[in-house]
Amino acid sequence: MRISTRMALMTSCLSLLYAGAILAQGVEVKITNDGTEDILVTVYDRTTNPERVVLTRQRINGFTSVPISLVGDASGRASLSWTATTADTASPKCGHADTVVGNADSVNVHVDSICGA
């Protein structure tokens, strides 16, 4: 009886270690500029408390992607928000959004609004 209790305890501990290892890997995402203009992008990982900055005014050229890693929740998903502005200050445009992503997802970022509107 004692041996089966120990085995059950060891199995439970191994399961928890395995689950922790999966969560520690994070959620890998691509941030993609879906336009022709070069933009400056800031990305926040909203899964963490407090939220953390993942990218800070990272210049992303037109139709280019940047890989990032976010902290996953218990379901393996992550929440992020992004803001973007045109790199060209002569005619500034902005964009922003919040989204929930899974591993290997891609998030399209763009500047399609007048800043401050």
C-alpha positions in Angstrom: 0.0 0.0 0.0 2.8 2.4 0.9 4.6 1.8 -2.5 1.4 2.7 -4.5 1.0 5.9 -2.5 4.6 6.9 -3.2 4.2 6.0 -6.9 1.0 8.1 -7.1 2.8 11.0 -5.5 5.8 10.7 -7.8 3.5 10.6 -10.8 1.7 13.7 -9.7 4.9 15.6 -9.2 6.2 14.6 -12.6 3.0 15.7 -14.2 3.3 19.1 -12.5 6.9 19.4 -13.7 5.9 18.6 -17.2 3.1 21.1 -17.2 5.4 23.8 -15.8 7.9 23.1 -18.6 5.3 23.5 -21.3 4.1 26.9 -19.8 7.7 28.1 -19.4 8.3 27.8 -23.1 6.0 30.7 -23.9 4.1 31.5 -27.0 6.1 32.3 -30.1 4.4 34.9 -32.4 5.4 36.8 -35.5 4.6 40.5 -35.7 4.1 41.4 -39.4 3.9 44.8 -41.0 1.1 44.3 -43.5 1.8 47.5 -45.4 4.5 49.1 -47.6 5.5 51.9 -45.2 8.2 51.4 -42.6 6.6 51.6 -39.1 7.7 51.8 -35.5 6.0 49.2 -33.4 5.6 48.7 -29.6 4.2 45.4 -28.3 3.0 44.7 -24.8 2.5 41.2 -23.3 -0.7 41.6 -21.4 -0.7 38.1 -20.0 1.8 39.1 -17.4 0.9 41.3 -14.4 2.1 44.0 -14.7 2.1 43.9 -18.5 5.6 43.9 -19.9 7.0 45.6 -23.0 8.2 43.1 -25.6 9.2 45.5 -28.4 9.9 49.2 -28.0 9.5 51.3 -31.2 11.0 48.5 -33.2 11.3 49.6 -36.9 9.6 47.1 -39.1 10.0 47.6 -42.9 7.1 47.0 -45.2 5.9 43.3 -45.4 8.5 42.2 -42.9 8.1 40.1 -39.8 9.7 40.1 -36.3 9.5 37.1 -34.0 8.6 37.6 -30.4 8.0 35.4 -27.4 5.1 36.0 -24.9 4.2 34.3 -21.6 1.4 31.8 -22.1 -1.5 31.3 -19.8 -2.8 27.9 -18.6 -4.5 27.3 -22.0 -1.3 28.1 -23.9 -2.6 31.4 -25.2 -1.3 34.9 -24.7 -2.8 38.4 -24.7 -1.0 41.2 -26.4 -1.5 44.8 -27.4 0.4 46.8 -30.0 0.7 50.4 -31.2 2.4 51.5 -34.4 3.3 54.9 -36.0 4.8 55.7 -39.4 8.6 56.0 -39.4 8.2 59.0 -41.7 7.2 61.9 -39.5 6.2 64.1 -42.4 2.8 62.5 -42.7 2.2 60.6 -39.4 -0.3 57.8 -39.2 -1.0 55.4 -36.3 -2.6 52.1 -35.5 -3.3 49.9 -32.5 -5.1 46.8 -31.4 -5.5 44.1 -28.7 -5.6 40.4 -29.5 -5.2 36.9 -28.1 -2.8 34.6 -29.8 -1.6 31.0 -29.8 1.8 29.5 -30.5 3.0 30.1 -34.1 0.3 32.8 -34.8 1.0 35.9 -36.8 -0.3 39.4 -35.9 -0.6 41.9 -38.7 0.2 45.5 -37.6 -0.5 48.6 -39.6 -0.9 52.3 -39.6 -4.3 53.3 -41.0 -5.6 56.1 -38.9 -4.7 59.8 -38.2 -2.7 60.0 -35.0 -4.7 61.3 -32.0 -8.0 60.4 -33.7 
